[in-house]
Amino acid sequence: MNAPRPRPAVTGLAAPFWQSLADGQLQLARCATCHAYRHPPRPVCDRCGGDHFEWVPSLGTGEVSSFTVVHRPTLPAFADEVPYGAVVVRLDEDVFMVSQLVDCPIDALAVGMRVEVAPTECDGVVLPLFRRVDNAARPTTIGP
């Protein structure tokens, strides 16, 4: 289908996020004061009110916190892709992301499923899609 796809805002505070994906890595904004992660990136930290942050590499792993199977496209541009799994992923850094699960049968979707980021080019933008991984143990520490 040739309908136009919506495009994420790749400018402003979010520009480094999108650039890191284009470079093949997921990075997150982290408060320079209290080290709390901020996603999506915001000018002020929710935890301490700090206004300085840094971009740090994410482990890129997490688990499915919630999901739904999309059977009807939300926009005509997605008509050829249904059904697909829309997921809420809780990254191991305790950050939530809404995304799509790829390379996984719809009937295999499950809350708690371990996933990893799969940067995927789509219409000139690299998106943070996810794919399932073996049920490896969750990291016990994530350093500042």
C-alpha positions as CSV (number, residue, x, y, z in Angstrom):
1,M,0.0,0.0,0.0
2,N,1.3,3.5,-0.9
3,A,-0.4,5.5,1.9
4,P,1.9,7.8,3.7
5,R,3.2,6.6,7.1
6,P,3.4,8.8,10.1
7,R,6.9,9.8,11.1
8,P,8.4,10.3,14.5
9,A,9.8,13.7,15.5
10,V,13.5,13.2,15.1
11,T,14.5,16.7,16.3
12,G,14.8,18.6,19.5
13,L,15.5,16.6,22.7
14,A,14.8,13.3,21.0
15,A,17.3,13.8,18.2
16,P,20.1,11.8,19.9
17,F,17.7,9.0,20.6
18,W,16.9,8.6,16.9
19,Q,20.5,9.0,15.9
20,S,21.6,6.3,18.3
21,L,19.1,3.9,16.7
22,A,20.4,4.9,13.2
23,D,23.8,3.9,14.5
24,G,22.5,0.5,15.6
25,Q,22.3,1.1,19.4
26,L,19.5,2.2,21.8
27,Q,20.5,5.1,24.0
28,L,18.4,6.6,26.8
29,A,18.5,10.0,28.5
30,R,19.6,9.8,32.1
31,C,19.6,12.6,34.7
32,A,23.1,13.8,35.4
33,T,22.2,14.4,39.0
34,C,20.2,11.4,40.3
35,H,20.8,9.0,37.4
36,A,17.1,8.4,36.8
37,Y,16.3,7.5,33.2
38,R,14.0,9.8,31.2
39,H,12.0,8.3,28.4
40,P,10.8,10.0,26.4
41,P,13.5,12.6,27.0
42,R,12.2,15.6,29.0
43,P,13.9,18.9,29.9
44,V,13.4,18.3,33.7
45,C,13.9,15.1,35.7
46,D,10.7,13.7,37.2
47,R,12.6,12.4,40.3
48,C,14.8,15.3,41.4
49,G,13.9,18.2,39.1
50,G,17.4,18.3,37.6
51,D,17.7,20.0,34.3
52,H,20.9,18.3,33.0
53,F,21.0,14.9,31.4
54,E,23.3,12.6,29.4
55,W,22.8,10.0,26.8
56,V,23.9,6.5,27.8
57,P,23.7,3.1,26.1
58,S,20.8,0.9,27.0
59,L,21.2,-2.8,27.5
60,G,18.4,-3.0,24.9
61,T,16.7,-5.9,26.7
62,G,13.6,-6.2,28.8
63,E,10.3,-8.0,29.0
64,V,6.8,-7.6,27.6
65,S,4.7,-5.8,30.2
66,S,1.5,-5.8,28.1
67,F,0.5,-6.5,24.5
68,T,-2.4,-6.5,22.1
69,V,-2.8,-8.0,18.7
70,V,-3.8,-5.4,16.1
71,H,-6.2,-6.9,13.6
72,R,-7.5,-3.7,12.0
73,P,-5.0,-1.1,10.8
74,T,-5.1,2.2,12.6
75,L,-4.1,3.9,9.4
76,P,-4.3,2.8,5.8
77,A,-0.5,2.7,5.6
78,F,-0.5,-0.3,7.9
79,A,-3.2,-2.4,6.1
80,D,-0.6,-4.8,4.7
81,E,0.9,-5.5,8.1
82,V,-2.0,-6.8,10.2
83,P,-2.2,-8.8,12.3
84,Y,0.8,-7.7,14.4
85,G,1.8,-7.6,18.0
86,A,1.9,-4.2,19.7
87,V,3.8,-4.4,22.9
88,V,4.6,-2.4,26.0
89,V,8.2,-3.3,26.9
90,R,9.7,-2.7,30.3
91,L,13.4,-2.3,29.6
92,D,15.8,-3.6,32.2
93,E,16.6,0.1,33.0
94,D,12.9,0.3,34.2
95,V,11.8,2.4,31.3
96,F,8.7,1.6,29.3
97,M,8.5,1.7,25.5
98,V,5.6,1.0,23.2
99,S,6.7,-0.8,20.1
100,Q,6.0,-3.7,17.8
101,L,7.3,-7.3,18.2
102,V,8.8,-8.8,15.1
103,D,9.9,-12.3,14.2
104,C,7.4,-13.8,16.6
105,P,4.2,-15.6,15.9
106,I,1.1,-13.8,17.2
107,D,0.1,-16.8,19.3
108,A,3.4,-16.8,21.1
109,L,3.0,-13.4,22.6
110,A,3.1,-13.4,26.4
111,V,3.5,-11.1,29.3
112,G,7.0,-11.6,30.8
113,M,8.5,-12.7,27.4
114,R,12.1,-11.6,27.3
115,V,12.8,-9.3,24.3
116,E,15.7,-7.2,22.8
117,V,15.7,-4.2,20.7
118,A,15.9,-4.8,17.0
119,P,16.6,-1.4,15.3
120,T,14.7,-1.6,12.0
121,E,14.7,0.8,9.1
122,C,11.3,1.8,7.9
123,D,10.7,4.5,5.3
124,G,14.1,6.2,6.1
125,V,13.8,6.2,9.9
126,V,15.2,3.5,12.2
127,L,12.6,2.4,14.7
128,P,13.1,0.6,18.0
129,L,11.2,-2.6,17.3
130,F,11.7,-5.7,19.5
131,R,12.2,-9.4,19.0
132,R,12.0,-12.2,21.6
133,V,15.1,-13.8,23.1
134,D,15.7,-16.8,25.2
135,N,14.6,-16.5,28.8
136,A,18.0,-15.5,30.1
137,A,18.2,-14.1,33.6
138,R,17.4,-10.5,34.1
139,P,20.5,-8.4,34.9
140,T,20.8,-7.8,38.6
141,T,22.5,-4.4,38.3
142,I,22.4,-1.5,35.9
143,G,25.1,1.0,36.7
144,P,25.0,4.7,36.4
